[in-house]
Amino acid sequence: MVGGTRLVGDVTVGGAKNSALKLMAAALLAPGKTTLRRVPDILDVRVMAELLRRLGCEVTQEEGGSVVEIDVPEKLRHQADYDLVRRMRASICVLGPLVARCGQAEVALPGGDAIGSRGVDLHVAGLERLGVDVRAEHGYLLARTSDAMRGASIWLDFPSVGATENILMAAVLAKGTTVIDNAPREPEIQDLCRMLVGMGAVIDGIGSATLEVTGVERMHPVEHATVSDRIVAGTWAVAAVMTQGEVRVREAVPGHLEMALDKLVTAGARVELTFDGFEVSMEGRPHAVDVVTLPYPGFPTDLQPQFIALNAIAEGAAMVTENLFDGRFRFVQELRRLGAQVQTDGHHALVRGVPRLSGAPVEATDVRAGAGLVLAGLVADGLTRVYDVSHIDRGYERFVPDLQALGAIIQRVEID
């Protein structure tokens, strides 16, 4: 890509990756055909579709479309193999529904983004409270129930999204009532809860820090539309500010991005709500803004790399504090190759803005880091090459075509 072009125009946001993958796993809870709409056409969805096929499901995806149909058999296989799970951490979310349906599960310990240590201790502890025996053996989590699962009171030491999803999907078919305290409130968790309720689950407290699940005997298939992807929407908003452009983000939910949009206003941007999303415009160089990542409704960790890129070309200096993932700053060394002045110390990064970055070859290390490097390249002098863009494919559909439509000078090329 060649930097220096203002982004101007409209862009449409699809369904959330971080929700769609879990909704696909939730389909395992009900024999029959579940239809999911607004599913992003990204690499992770294709990996999850293949995982469900190996478990015995028939999965069809519209070519280039957003509809996924999952036909779940009465009798499921219960092993999620390493060759797929290692490619995507979200694969761990089949653990809960498999235990609920089959009474057992064998799921390879997960892989995914290189953004630090993210153990499965909370997943295991929550399932054990429901009466599941879980142990690690030869790189797999082996989960079994000797009797029907029973509801329990579960306090999460940390509001883990992944652990809550697994506990929820197991608890809906457990006997009695399960109470999850210190539960995360992310829109994606709320989306999963709404789908489970549509399938016949009984869940109270959706959107709060306490979820109460009353188990049912059986679930049924459902048709469900995925919630809008707030991280993709936020990425476009940051891109508009960095390029001093004017971008209208359609089919987005501004309420899911209150903290991030407020930070952009502090940086000097103008943010206006529209009937189907919001519009972001920027005149002049942005001001540096401090960022502290926290669980929702705090500032999202998945927008932290994009805001480091913004601060790298902003007036002044800002401190970015990462409280969730200890490896999020790995991409900073690549950003420095573009001329960014970033110093890291533990979970803090001090960013001193420079007037202009300089194009260079860089390498994406995870989904959001890849997006942040592309945004940096859009405002760098000369040519920037971002390698390993398969990471970006895991979270963004039509990223390059959408950027081109907004006026960016960018293209994707295959290399040997």
C-alpha positions as a Markdown table, in Angstrom:
| # | Residue | x | y | z |
|---|---|---|---|---|
| 1 | Met | 0.0 | 0.0 | 0.0 |
| 2 | Val | 1.0 | 3.6 | -0.5 |
| 3 | Gly | 0.1 | 6.0 | 2.3 |
| 4 | Gly | -1.2 | 9.5 | 2.1 |
| 5 | Thr | -4.8 | 9.1 | 0.9 |
| 6 | Arg | -7.9 | 10.3 | 2.9 |
| 7 | Leu | -10.5 | 7.6 | 3.4 |
| 8 | Val | -13.9 | 8.9 | 2.3 |
| 9 | Gly | -17.2 | 7.1 | 1.8 |
| 10 | Asp | -19.4 | 4.4 | 3.2 |
| 11 | Val | -18.5 | 1.0 | 4.6 |
| 12 | Thr | -20.8 | -1.8 | 5.9 |
| 13 | Val | -20.1 | -3.9 | 8.9 |
| 14 | Gly | -21.1 | -7.5 | 9.0 |
| 15 | Gly | -21.7 | -9.9 | 11.8 |
| 16 | Ala | -19.2 | -10.2 | 14.7 |
| 17 | Lys | -16.5 | -12.9 | 14.4 |
| 18 | Asn | -16.4 | -13.2 | 18.2 |
| 19 | Ser | -20.1 | -14.0 | 18.2 |
| 20 | Ala | -20.6 | -16.1 | 15.1 |
| 21 | Leu | -18.1 | -18.8 | 16.0 |
| 22 | Lys | -19.8 | -19.3 | 19.3 |
| 23 | Leu | -23.2 | -19.4 | 17.8 |
| 24 | Met | -22.0 | -22.1 | 15.4 |
| 25 | Ala | -20.9 | -24.1 | 18.4 |
| 26 | Ala | -24.2 | -23.5 | 20.1 |
| 27 | Ala | -26.0 | -25.2 | 17.2 |
| 28 | Leu | -24.6 | -28.5 | 18.5 |
| 29 | Leu | -27.0 | -28.3 | 21.4 |
| 30 | Ala | -30.1 | -29.1 | 19.2 |
| 31 | Pro | -30.5 | -31.9 | 16.6 |
| 32 | Gly | -31.9 | -30.5 | 13.3 |
| 33 | Lys | -31.1 | -27.5 | 11.1 |
| 34 | Thr | -30.1 | -24.2 | 12.6 |
| 35 | Thr | -29.7 | -21.2 | 10.3 |
| 36 | Leu | -27.4 | -18.4 | 11.2 |
| 37 | Arg | -27.5 | -15.1 | 9.3 |
| 38 | Arg | -25.0 | -12.2 | 9.1 |
| 39 | Val | -22.1 | -14.6 | 9.5 |
| 40 | Pro | -18.9 | -13.0 | 8.3 |
| 41 | Asp | -17.1 | -14.7 | 5.3 |
| 42 | Ile | -13.8 | -15.1 | 7.1 |
| 43 | Leu | -11.2 | -17.8 | 7.6 |
| 44 | Asp | -12.2 | -18.6 | 11.2 |
| 45 | Val | -15.8 | -19.3 | 10.1 |
| 46 | Arg | -14.5 | -21.8 | 7.5 |
| 47 | Val | -12.3 | -23.5 | 10.1 |
| 48 | Met | -15.3 | -23.8 | 12.5 |
| 49 | Ala | -17.5 | -25.1 | 9.8 |
| 50 | Glu | -14.9 | -27.9 | 9.1 |
| 51 | Leu | -14.7 | -28.7 | 12.8 |
| 52 | Leu | -18.5 | -29.1 | 13.0 |
| 53 | Arg | -18.4 | -31.4 | 9.9 |
| 54 | Arg | -15.9 | -33.6 | 11.6 |
| 55 | Leu | -18.3 | -33.8 | 14.6 |
| 56 | Gly | -20.9 | -35.2 | 12.3 |
| 57 | Cys | -22.8 | -32.1 | 11.2 |
| 58 | Glu | -23.7 | -31.0 | 7.7 |
| 59 | Val | -22.6 | -27.4 | 7.2 |
| 60 | Thr | -23.4 | -25.3 | 4.1 |
| 61 | Gln | -22.3 | -21.7 | 3.5 |
| 62 | Glu | -23.6 | -19.3 | 0.9 |
| 63 | Glu | -20.8 | -18.6 | -1.6 |
| 64 | Gly | -19.6 | -15.1 | -0.7 |
| 65 | Gly | -22.8 | -14.7 | 1.4 |
| 66 | Ser | -23.6 | -14.4 | 5.1 |
| 67 | Val | -25.9 | -17.4 | 5.7 |
| 68 | Val | -24.6 | -20.6 | 7.4 |
| 69 | Glu | -26.9 | -23.7 | 7.8 |
| 70 | Ile | -25.9 | -26.3 | 10.3 |
| 71 | Asp | -27.7 | -29.7 | 10.3 |
| 72 | Val | -26.9 | -31.4 | 13.6 |
| 73 | Pro | -27.4 | -35.2 | 13.9 |
| 74 | Glu | -29.0 | -36.9 | 16.9 |
| 75 | Lys | -25.7 | -38.7 | 17.6 |
| 76 | Leu | -22.6 | -36.5 | 17.5 |
| 77 | Arg | -18.9 | -37.4 | 17.5 |
| 78 | His | -17.2 | -35.9 | 20.5 |
| 79 | Gln | -13.5 | -35.4 | 19.5 |
| 80 | Ala | -12.2 | -32.0 | 18.2 |
| 81 | Asp | -8.9 | -32.6 | 16.5 |
| 82 | Tyr | -5.7 | -30.7 | 17.1 |
| 83 | Asp | -5.1 | -29.8 | 13.4 |
| 84 | Leu | -8.2 | -27.6 | 13.5 |
| 85 | Val | -8.2 | -26.4 | 17.1 |
| 86 | Arg | -4.6 | -25.2 | 16.9 |
| 87 | Arg | -5.6 | -22.8 | 14.2 |
| 88 | Met | -8.3 | -21.0 | 16.2 |
| 89 | Arg | -8.7 | -20.6 | 19.9 |
| 90 | Ala | -12.5 | -20.2 | 19.6 |
| 91 | Ser | -12.6 | -24.0 | 18.9 |
| 92 | Ile | -12.5 | -24.6 | 22.7 |
| 93 | Cys | -16.1 | -23.4 | 22.8 |
| 94 | Val | -17.3 | -26.8 | 21.5 |
| 95 | Leu | -16.3 | -28.3 | 24.9 |
| 96 | Gly | -19.5 | -27.2 | 26.7 |
| 97 | Pro | -22.1 | -28.3 | 24.1 |
| 98 | Leu | -20.3 | -31.6 | 23.4 |
| 99 | Val | -20.4 | -32.5 | 27.1 |
| 100 | Ala | -24.0 | -31.4 | 27.3 |
| 101 | Arg | -25.1 | -33.5 | 24.3 |
| 102 | Cys | -22.7 | -36.5 | 24.5 |
| 103 | Gly | -21.7 | -36.7 | 28.1 |
| 104 | Gln | -18.1 | -36.6 | 27.0 |
| 105 | Ala | -15.7 | -34.5 | 24.9 |
| 106 | Glu | -12.1 | -34.6 | 23.8 |
| 107 | Val | -11.0 | -31.2 | 22.6 |
| 108 | Ala | -7.4 | -30.4 | 21.8 |
| 109 | Leu | -5.8 | -27.6 | 23.8 |
| 110 | Pro | -6.4 | -24.5 | 21.7 |
| 111 | Gly | -4.1 | -22.3 | 19.6 |
| 112 | Gly | -5.0 | -19.0 | 17.8 |
| 113 | Asp | -3.5 | -15.6 | 18.1 |
| 114 | Ala | 0.0 | -15.1 | 19.6 |
| 115 | Ile | -1.1 | -12.5 | 22.1 |
| 116 | Gly | 0.0 | -14.1 | 25.3 |
| 117 | Ser | -1.1 | -16.7 | 27.8 |
| 118 | Arg | -4.8 | -17.5 | 27.9 |
| 119 | Gly | -5.3 | -20.6 | 30.0 |
| 120 | Val | -8.4 | -22.8 | 30.2 |
| 121 | Asp | -8.4 | -23.0 | 34.0 |
| 122 | Leu | -11.7 | -21.1 | 34.3 |
| 123 | His | -13.4 | -23.3 | 31.7 |
| 124 | Val | -12.3 | -26.4 | 33.6 |
| 125 | Ala | -13.3 | -25.0 | 37.0 |
| 126 | Gly | -16.7 | -24.0 | 35.8 |
| 127 | Leu | -17.5 | -27.3 | 34.2 |
| 128 | Glu | -16.3 | -29.2 | 37.2 |
| 129 | Arg | -18.7 | -27.3 | 39.4 |
| 130 | Leu | -21.5 | -28.7 | 37.1 |
| 131 | Gly | -20.3 | -32.2 | 37.8 |
| 132 | Val | -18.0 | -32.8 | 34.8 |
| 133 | Asp | -14.7 | -34.6 | 35.3 |
| 134 | Val | -12.0 | -32.8 | 33.2 |
| 135 | Arg | -8.4 | -33.6 | 32.9 |
| 136 | Ala | -5.6 | -32.9 | 30.4 |
| 137 | Glu | -3.9 | -35.8 | 28.7 |
| 138 | His | -1.6 | -35.9 | 25.6 |
| 139 | Gly | -2.5 | -32.4 | 24.6 |
| 140 | Tyr | -6.3 | -32.9 | 24.9 |
| 141 | Leu | -8.9 | -31.8 | 27.4 |
| 142 | Leu | -10.9 | -34.9 | 28.3 |
| 143 | Ala | -14.3 | -34.2 | 29.8 |
| 144 | Arg | -16.8 | -36.8 | 31.0 |
| 145 | Thr | -19.9 | -36.9 | 33.2 |
| 146 | Ser | -20.7 | -40.0 | 35.2 |
| 147 | Asp | -24.2 | -38.7 | 35.8 |
| 148 | Ala | -26.4 | -35.9 | 34.6 |
| 149 | Met | -24.9 | -32.5 | 35.1 |
| 150 | Arg | -26.4 | -30.5 | 37.9 |
| 151 | Gly | -26.7 | -26.7 | 38.3 |
| 152 | Ala | -24.3 | -24.9 | 40.6 |
| 153 | Ser | -23.3 | -21.5 | 41.8 |
| 154 | Ile | -20.1 | -20.4 | 39.9 |
| 155 | Trp | -18.0 | -17.4 | 40.7 |
| 156 | Leu | -15.6 | -16.4 | 38.0 |
| 157 | Asp | -12.3 | -14.9 | 39.3 |
| 158 | Phe | -12.2 | -13.0 | 36.1 |
| 159 | Pro | -15.1 | -12.2 | 33.7 |
| 160 | Ser | -13.8 | -14.6 | 31.0 |
| 161 | Val | -15.8 | -14.6 | 27.8 |
| 162 | Gly | -14.7 | -18.0 | 26.7 |
| 163 | Ala | -15.2 | -19.7 | 30.0 |
| 164 | Thr | -18.7 | -18.2 | 30.4 |
| 165 | Glu | -19.7 | -19.4 | 26.9 |
| 166 | Asn | -18.7 | -23.0 | 27.7 |
| 167 | Ile | -20.4 | -22.9 | 31.1 |
| 168 | Leu | -23.6 | -21.4 | 29.6 |
| 169 | Met | -23.7 | -24.0 | 26.8 |
| 170 | Ala | -23.3 | -26.8 | 29.3 |
| 171 | Ala | -25.7 | -25.4 | 31.9 |
| 172 | Val | -28.7 | -25.0 | 29.6 |
| 173 | Leu | -29.0 | -28.8 | 29.6 |
| 174 | Ala | -28.0 | -29.4 | 33.2 |
| 175 | Lys | -30.6 | -30.3 | 35.9 |
| 176 | Gly | -31.5 | -27.4 | 38.1 |
| 177 | Thr | -30.3 | -23.8 | 38.2 |
| 178 | Thr | -26.8 | -22.5 | 37.5 |
| 179 | Val | -25.8 | -19.0 | 38.7 |
| 180 | Ile | -22.7 | -17.4 | 37.1 |
| 181 | Asp | -21.4 | -14.5 | 39.1 |
| 182 | Asn | -18.9 | -11.9 | 37.8 |
| 183 | Ala | -20.0 | -12.8 | 34.2 |
| 184 | Pro | -18.8 | -10.7 | 31.3 |
| 185 | Arg | -21.3 | -8.3 | 29.7 |
| 186 | Glu | -19.9 | -8.2 | 26.2 |
| 187 | Pro | -22.5 | -7.8 | 23.3 |
| 188 | Glu | -21.3 | -11.2 | 22.0 |
| 189 | Ile | -22.2 | -12.9 | 25.3 |
| 190 | Gln | -25.6 | -11.3 | 25.1 |
| 191 | Asp | -26.0 | -12.5 | 21.5 |
| 192 | Leu | -25.2 | -16.0 | 22.5 |
| 193 | Cys | -27.7 | -15.8 | 25.4 |
| 194 | Arg | -30.4 | -14.6 | 23.0 |
| 195 | Met | -29.8 | -17.4 | 20.6 |
| 196 | Leu | -29.9 | -20.0 | 23.4 |
| 197 | Val | -33.2 | -18.6 | 24.7 |
| 198 | Gly | -34.5 | -18.9 | 21.1 |
| 199 | Met | -33.5 | -22.5 | 21.2 |
| 200 | Gly | -35.5 | -23.1 | 24.4 |
| 201 | Ala | -33.1 | -22.2 | 27.2 |
| 202 | Val | -34.2 | -20.3 | 30.2 |
| 203 | Ile | -31.6 | -17.5 | 31.0 |
| 204 | Asp | -32.2 | -14.5 | 33.3 |
| 205 | Gly | -29.9 | -11.5 | 33.8 |
| 206 | Ile | -28.8 | -11.2 | 30.2 |
| 207 | Gly | -26.5 | -8.1 | 29.9 |
| 208 | Ser | -25.7 | -8.1 | 33.7 |
| 209 | Ala | -22.9 | -9.5 | 35.7 |
| 210 | Thr | -25.1 | -12.3 | 37.1 |
| 211 | Leu | -26.5 | -14.9 | 34.7 |
| 212 | Glu | -29.1 | -17.4 | 36.0 |
| 213 | Val | -29.6 | -20.5 | 33.9 |
| 214 | Thr | -32.5 | -23.0 | 34.5 |
| 215 | Gly | -31.7 | -26.2 | 32.7 |
| 216 | Val | -34.2 | -27.7 | 30.2 |
| 217 | Glu | -34.6 | -31.3 | 28.9 |
| 218 | Arg | -34.0 | -30.5 | 25.2 |
| 219 | Met | -33.2 | -27.7 | 22.9 |
| 220 | His | -34.5 | -27.1 | 19.4 |
| 221 | Pro | -33.0 | -25.6 | 16.2 |
| 222 | Val | -33.4 | -21.8 | 15.6 |
| 223 | Glu | -32.8 | -19.1 | 13.0 |
| 224 | His | -30.7 | -16.3 | 14.4 |
| 225 | Ala | -28.9 | -13.2 | 13.1 |
| 226 | Thr | -25.4 | -12.4 | 14.4 |
| 227 | Val | -24.8 | -9.1 | 16.3 |
| 228 | Ser | -22.8 | -6.4 | 14.4 |
| 229 | Asp | -19.0 | -6.6 | 14.7 |
| 230 | Arg | -18.1 | -3.7 | 17.0 |
| 231 | Ile | -14.3 | -4.3 | 16.6 |
| 232 | Val | -14.5 | -4.0 | 12.8 |
| 233 | Ala | -16.7 | -0.9 | 13.2 |
| 234 | Gly | -14.1 | 0.6 | 15.6 |
| 235 | Thr | -11.3 | -0.2 | 13.1 |
| 236 | Trp | -13.0 | 1.8 | 10.4 |
| 237 | Ala | -13.6 | 4.6 | 12.8 |
| 238 | Val | -9.9 | 4.8 | 13.7 |
| 239 | Ala | -8.9 | 4.6 | 10.0 |
| 240 | Ala | -11.1 | 7.6 | 9.3 |
| 241 | Val | -9.3 | 9.6 | 12.1 |
| 242 | Met | -5.8 | 8.6 | 11.1 |
| 243 | Thr | -6.2 | 9.5 | 7.5 |
| 244 | Gln | -8.1 | 12.7 | 8.3 |
| 245 | Gly | -11.0 | 11.3 | 6.3 |
| 246 | Glu | -14.8 | 11.0 | 6.5 |
| 247 | Val | -16.2 | 7.6 | 6.8 |
| 248 | Arg | -19.8 | 6.5 | 7.4 |
| 249 | Val | -19.9 | 3.1 | 9.1 |
| 250 | Arg | -23.2 | 1.4 | 8.4 |
| 251 | Glu | -25.0 | -1.5 | 10.2 |
| 252 | Ala | -22.9 | -0.7 | 13.3 |
| 253 | Val | -24.2 | -0.3 | 16.9 |
| 254 | Pro | -22.7 | 2.9 | 18.4 |
| 255 | Gly | -23.7 | 1.8 | 21.9 |
| 256 | His | -21.3 | -1.1 | 21.7 |
| 257 | Leu | -18.4 | 1.3 | 21.1 |
| 258 | Glu | -19.1 | 4.2 | 23.5 |
| 259 | Met | -15.7 | 4.2 | 25.1 |
| 260 | Ala | -13.8 | 4.0 | 21.9 |
| 261 | Leu | -15.8 | 6.6 | 20.1 |
| 262 | Asp | -15.5 | 8.9 | 23.1 |
| 263 | Lys | -11.7 | 8.5 | 22.8 |
| 264 | Leu | -11.9 | 9.5 | 19.1 |
| 265 | Val | -13.8 | 12.7 | 20.1 |
| 266 | Thr | -11.1 | 13.4 | 22.6 |
| 267 | Ala | -8.6 | 13.0 | 19.8 |
| 268 | Gly | -10.4 | 15.8 | 17.9 |
| 269 | Ala | -12.7 | 13.8 | 15.6 |
| 270 | Arg | -16.3 | 14.5 | 14.9 |
| 271 | Val | -18.7 | 11.5 | 15.5 |
| 272 | Glu | -22.3 | 11.7 | 14.5 |
| 273 | Leu | -24.9 | 9.0 | 15.0 |
| 274 | Thr | -26.9 | 7.9 | 11.9 |
| 275 | Phe | -30.0 | 5.8 | 11.6 |
| 276 | Asp | -27.9 | 2.7 | 10.8 |
| 277 | Gly | -24.6 | 3.4 | 12.5 |
| 278 | Phe | -22.3 | 6.4 | 12.8 |
| 279 | Glu | -20.1 | 8.8 | 10.8 |
| 280 | Val | -16.6 | 9.8 | 11.7 |
| 281 | Ser | -14.7 | 12.7 | 10.3 |
| 282 | Met | -11.4 | 14.4 | 11.1 |
| 283 | Glu | -9.7 | 17.6 | 10.1 |
| 284 | Gly | -6.1 | 18.0 | 10.9 |
| 285 | Arg | -3.8 | 15.8 | 13.0 |
| 286 | Pro | -5.4 | 14.0 | 15.9 |
| 287 | His | -4.4 | 14.5 | 19.5 |
| 288 | Ala | -2.8 | 11.6 | 21.5 |
| 289 | Val | -5.2 | 9.8 | 23.8 |
| 290 | Asp | -4.5 | 7.6 | 26.8 |
| 291 | Val | -6.1 | 4.1 | 26.7 |
| 292 | Val | -6.6 | 1.5 | 29.4 |
| 293 | Thr | -8.1 | -1.9 | 28.2 |
| 294 | Leu | -10.7 | -3.4 | 30.5 |
| 295 | Pro | -13.6 | -5.9 | 30.1 |
| 296 | Tyr | -16.8 | -4.5 | 28.5 |
| 297 | Pro | -18.0 | -1.9 | 28.8 |
| 298 | Gly | -14.4 | -0.7 | 29.2 |
| 299 | Phe | -12.1 | -0.1 | 26.4 |
| 300 | Pro | -11.8 | -3.2 | 24.2 |
| 301 | Thr | -8.4 | -4.9 | 24.0 |
| 302 | Asp | -9.1 | -5.8 | 20.4 |
| 303 | Leu | -8.9 | -2.1 | 19.5 |
| 304 | Gln | -5.7 | -1.4 | 21.4 |
| 305 | Pro | -3.3 | -2.0 | 18.4 |
| 306 | Gln | -5.4 | 0.3 | 16.2 |
| 307 | Phe | -5.2 | 3.1 | 18.9 |
| 308 | Ile | -1.4 | 2.6 | 19.3 |
| 309 | Ala | -1.2 | 3.2 | 15.5 |
| 310 | Leu | -3.3 | 6.3 | 15.9 |
| 311 | Asn | -1.2 | 7.6 | 18.8 |
| 312 | Ala | 1.9 | 6.9 | 16.7 |
| 313 | Ile | 1.0 | 9.8 | 14.3 |
| 314 | Ala | -0.9 | 12.0 | 16.8 |
| 315 | Glu | 0.2 | 15.3 | 18.4 |
| 316 | Gly | 1.7 | 14.7 | 21.8 |
| 317 | Ala | 2.3 | 11.5 | 23.8 |
| 318 | Ala | 0.0 | 9.0 | 25.3 |
| 319 | Met | 0.1 | 6.0 | 27.6 |
| 320 | Val | -1.6 | 2.7 | 26.5 |
| 321 | Thr | -2.1 | 0.2 | 29.3 |
| 322 | Glu | -3.0 | -3.5 | 28.4 |
| 323 | Asn | -4.7 | -5.3 | 31.3 |
| 324 | Leu | -6.1 | -8.4 | 29.5 |
| 325 | Phe | -3.4 | -10.0 | 27.3 |
| 326 | Asp | 0.2 | -10.0 | 28.1 |
| 327 | Gly | 1.4 | -10.5 | 24.5 |
| 328 | Arg | -0.6 | -7.7 | 22.9 |
| 329 | Phe | 2.5 | -5.5 | 22.5 |
| 330 | Arg | 4.4 | -8.0 | 20.3 |
| 331 | Phe | 3.5 | -6.0 | 17.2 |
| 332 | Val | 5.1 | -2.8 | 18.5 |
| 333 | Gln | 8.5 | -3.9 | 17.2 |
| 334 | Glu | 6.9 | -4.0 | 13.7 |
| 335 | Leu | 5.3 | -0.6 | 14.2 |
| 336 | Arg | 8.7 | 0.8 | 15.1 |
| 337 | Arg | 10.0 | -0.3 | 11.7 |
| 338 | Leu | 7.6 | 2.3 | 10.3 |
| 339 | Gly | 9.2 | 5.0 | 12.4 |
| 340 | Ala | 6.8 | 4.9 | 15.4 |
| 341 | Gln | 8.2 | 6.0 | 18.7 |
| 342 | Val | 6.9 | 3.4 | 21.2 |
| 343 | Gln | 8.5 | 2.3 | 24.4 |
| 344 | Thr | 7.0 | -0.7 | 26.3 |
| 345 | Asp | 7.4 | -1.6 | 30.0 |
| 346 | Gly | 5.4 | -4.6 | 31.2 |
| 347 | His | 1.8 | -3.9 | 30.4 |
| 348 | His | 2.4 | -0.2 | 29.5 |
| 349 | Ala | 3.3 | 1.4 | 26.2 |
| 350 | Leu | 4.4 | 5.0 | 26.0 |
| 351 | Val | 3.7 | 6.3 | 22.5 |
| 352 | Arg | 5.1 | 9.6 | 21.3 |
| 353 | Gly | 3.5 | 10.8 | 18.1 |
| 354 | Val | 5.5 | 11.7 | 15.0 |
| 355 | Pro | 4.3 | 13.8 | 12.1 |
| 356 | Arg | 4.7 | 11.0 | 9.5 |
| 357 | Leu | 5.6 | 7.4 | 9.4 |
| 358 | Ser | 7.8 | 5.8 | 6.8 |
| 359 | Gly | 6.8 | 2.8 | 4.7 |
| 360 | Ala | 8.6 | -0.5 | 5.3 |
| 361 | Pro | 8.0 | -4.2 | 5.2 |
| 362 | Val | 6.3 | -5.5 | 8.4 |
| 363 | Glu | 4.7 | -8.7 | 9.6 |
| 364 | Ala | 1.3 | -9.2 | 11.2 |
| 365 | Thr | 1.4 | -11.3 | 14.4 |
| 366 | Asp | -2.3 | -11.5 | 15.1 |
| 367 | Val | -5.7 | -10.4 | 13.7 |
| 368 | Arg | -5.8 | -6.9 | 15.3 |
| 369 | Ala | -2.1 | -6.2 | 15.1 |
| 370 | Gly | -2.4 | -6.9 | 11.4 |
| 371 | Ala | -5.2 | -4.4 | 11.1 |
| 372 | Gly | -3.2 | -1.8 | 13.1 |
| 373 | Leu | -0.2 | -2.2 | 10.8 |
| 374 | Val | -2.4 | -1.7 | 7.7 |
| 375 | Leu | -3.8 | 1.5 | 9.3 |
| 376 | Ala | -0.3 | 2.7 | 10.0 |
| 377 | Gly | 0.7 | 1.9 | 6.4 |
| 378 | Leu | -2.2 | 4.1 | 5.1 |
| 379 | Val | -0.5 | 7.2 | 6.7 |
| 380 | Ala | 3.2 | 6.3 | 6.0 |
| 381 | Asp | 5.3 | 7.8 | 3.3 |
| 382 | Gly | 6.1 | 5.5 | 0.4 |
| 383 | Leu | 5.3 | 1.8 | 0.1 |
| 384 | Thr | 4.4 | -0.5 | 3.0 |
| 385 | Arg | 4.2 | -4.2 | 2.7 |
| 386 | Val | 2.3 | -6.2 | 5.4 |
| 387 | Tyr | 3.2 | -9.9 | 5.4 |
| 388 | Asp | 1.2 | -12.8 | 6.9 |
| 389 | Val | -2.1 | -11.2 | 6.2 |
| 390 | Ser | -3.8 | -14.5 | 6.7 |
| 391 | His | -4.1 | -13.3 | 10.3 |
| 392 | Ile | -6.2 | -10.4 | 9.1 |
| 393 | Asp | -8.4 | -12.9 | 7.1 |
| 394 | Arg | -9.4 | -14.5 | 10.4 |
| 395 | Gly | -11.3 | -11.4 | 11.5 |
| 396 | Tyr | -12.0 | -9.1 | 8.6 |
| 397 | Glu | -14.0 | -9.9 | 5.4 |
| 398 | Arg | -13.4 | -7.8 | 2.3 |
| 399 | Phe | -10.8 | -5.7 | 4.1 |
| 400 | Val | -8.8 | -4.7 | 1.0 |
| 401 | Pro | -11.8 | -4.2 | -1.3 |
| 402 | Asp | -13.5 | -2.0 | 1.3 |
| 403 | Leu | -10.3 | 0.0 | 1.8 |
| 404 | Gln | -10.0 | 0.4 | -2.0 |
| 405 | Ala | -13.7 | 1.6 | -2.1 |
| 406 | Leu | -12.8 | 4.3 | 0.4 |
| 407 | Gly | -9.9 | 5.5 | -1.7 |
| 408 | Ala | -6.9 | 3.7 | -0.2 |
| 409 | Ile | -4.1 | 2.8 | -2.6 |
| 410 | Ile | -3.7 | -0.8 | -1.6 |
| 411 | Gln | -3.7 | -4.2 | -3.2 |
| 412 | Arg | -3.3 | -7.8 | -2.1 |
| 413 | Val | -0.6 | -9.8 | -3.9 |
| 414 | Glu | 0.4 | -13.4 | -3.6 |
| 415 | Ile | 4.1 | -14.1 | -3.1 |
| 416 | Asp | 6.2 | -17.2 | -3.2 |
